[in-house]
């Protein structure tokens, strides 16, 4: 069950930590669910500590980085969850759907094992993106638009669904792709890039060299300096919340 993060995720837990503001949004979406399955759980971010949680994660590299006090975890892919129907009150999947081999099968599995809400944090491939992908790594934007399922497609698998925007704070503690929109120098850090799947393969090194030059010359600040006065930004991240369809 080899997974991409077995190769690129050795320092994942150092950069990918729960941001309390995003965690609060996720907790609200889960509502009163007392048993939660976290699908594609990674190192354990956003697993609520006030209820019973089981994590499902295919990468041994990720499983080894879970803290000793983290929720119990099984090595399993989203498309074949080893749990009975309705074993959990809710299913959670945080920035992982785009990594699944077949997201429809994975989502249907999450629906199968959940008798209540399914909560997805994802990115809208129809969103405009932001300065990094526009000016420096447009190939990443193109690739992400192909691998992230559309919001319409996700909602098509769910009943009573809703989509909520998730604005990203300027000091976001979780180091995903858009987290450093107001801290551009962070994208020059190999540890940061290593925990972002879209940048971890090394194909963006030359482009990020241009970013380093633009930061040093002041060209980035001249074009985007107004962002330094913005506290949060809509980068296209969305909470998709719904239930399994009946009958």
N, C-alpha and C positions, 0 to 999 in steps of 0.2 A: 504494500500500500504506500508506495513512494509518493511524496508530495513536494511541490515546489519549495515550500518552506523548510524542507529537510536540507536544502542546499543554500538558501539565502537568509535563513532566520536565526543564525547562531547568536546574535545579540538583540534579538527582537524585544525581549522583555525590558531592556534598558531604555528603549525609546517609546514603546507602546504601552502606556499606562492609562488607567481610567482618568478621564477628566470629570471632576465632580458635577459640572453643569450638564454635560452630556449624560452622565450617569443618572442624574435626577430626571431627565426627560425619559430615559429608558425605563426607570423604575415606575414613573407615572403611567407609561404605556402598558406595563405589565399588570397594573392594577393590583388586585388582591390575590393573584395567583400564588398558591402556596408551594407548588412543585413546578420547577422550570427546567427545561432542557435547553442548554446553550449549544447550538449547532455551529461547528466551525469555530470552536471556542478559543483557539490560540493559547496564549499563556494565561488567560483567565480574566481579562479586563471586562468590566461591566457585569460581572456576576453578582447579583444582590446577596448580601450577607445575612439578611433577615428571614430567609426562607430556604427550603430544600432545593438545591441545584445539582444537576448532573451535567457534566461537560462531555461533548462528543467532538473529537479532534483527530484527523488522520495523520498528522505529522508528529513523529517521535521527537523531533527537535523542539517543537512547541510544547509537547507534553513534559519534556524534561525541564522546561523553564517555568512551569507552574510552581507557585510558592507552596511550602509545606502546609499552609492553612487553607489552600484553595479547595474548591468543591471537588468531589470525586470525579474522576474522568475515565472515559473509555476511548480506546483507539478505534475510531469508526468514521467513515465518510458520510456526508449528508445524504447520499443516495441510498444508503442501506443502514438505517438506524436500528440497533439491536434492542428494541423496546417494543412492548405490546401496544396495541391500539389504545389511545387515550390514557397512557401512563402518566402524563403530565398535565398540569392545568394550563400551561402556556409554553410556547416555544420562542426562543430568542436567537437571532442571527445578526451579528454585528460586523459590518464591512467584510463579509465573507461570501455572499451569494455569487459574486463574479469569479470566485475561485473554484466553484463546483463544476464538475465535469458536465453535469446536466442539471441546470438550476431548476427546471420544472420538476424533475424526479425528486430532487432534494427538497424542494418546497412542499411537494405532496407528501413526502415522508415526515416533514415537520408538522404538517397538518394532521397526518395520521396519528402521530403519537401525542398530539395535544388535543385536549377536549375544550380548549378555550382560545385565547388570543394567540396569534402569531405576530411577533414584533420583529421587523427587519429594519436595520439601519443600513442604508445603501446610498448610492450616488445616482443622480438623474443623468443619463447619457445625453439628454437633450438640453442640458444646462450649458451656459456659455463658457464655463471654465474660468480660469483666472490667469494672471500675468505670466506665471511660470510656464504653463502649457501653451499660451499664445505666442510668447516671444522666444522661448528657449527650447522647449521640448514638444512641439506640435505633434510629433509622431506618437507621443504618449497619450495625448488627447484622442487622437484617431483610434489608437488601440483600445483605450478604455471605453470609448463609445461603442466599440464592437463587442466587448466582453461583458459590460454591465447590461442586464436586462432592463427594458424600458419599464417605466412606472405602470403604463397601461397593461403590459404583459403580466407584471407581478399582480396587479389588481384583478386581472382576469382569472387568476387562480384562487382568489379569495372572495368571501362573502362579507358584506357589511364593512368594506374596507375604507380606510381614509389615509390620506397622505399629508404629513405635517412637515413644514420646512424646519431645518435644524441649522441655525446660524452658528458659525464657528468663532469662538472668542479669540482675540489676538494673542492670548497667552495659553492657548490650548495645551494641556499636559500630554495629550495623546498624539504621538508623532505620525499620523497618517498623512496622505499626500497633500491635503490642503491646509494642514494645521499651522504651517509656518508662513502663511500669506503675508504677515506683517514682520516676519523675521527672516528675510531672504538669505542671510548668510548661513542659516541652518542647513540649507540644501547643499552646501559645500562640504558638510560633515559626512564622512563615509559611514559612520555609525547610524546617522539619521537615514541616509539613503538605503542602507542595508535592511531597514525595517519597513521600507516602502516598496512593495513588489514591482511597481511600475518603473522604479529607478534603480533597483538592486542589480540588474543584469549588466550594468556597465555601459550600455549603449548611449547614455546621455552625458558621458564624461566631457566630450568636447563642448557641448552646448553649455554645460555648467561652468566650464572654463570661461566662456563668454560672460556668464553671469558674474563670475569673480572679477573679471575685468570691468564690467559695468558698475559693480559696487565700488571698486577702487577708484574709478574715474568720476563717480557721481552721476553717471548716466541713468542708473536705475532710480536714484532719488529724484532726479529731475523729471522723470516720467511718472513715477509712482509714489513720490514722497507724500502725497495727500493721504495715502493709506495709513501713514504713521499716526494720524489723528483719529482713526476709526477703531472702535472697540470690538466690533463683531461684524461678520460679513457672511452673506448668503453665497456659498460656493456650489450649491446644487446638492448638498447632502439632505437626505429625506428619511423620515420615519414612515414606514408603510405598516399599517396595523389592520388586521382583519381576522377572519375566522374561516374554518373549512366550510365548503359548500355542503349543504345537506341534500341527500337523495340524488 
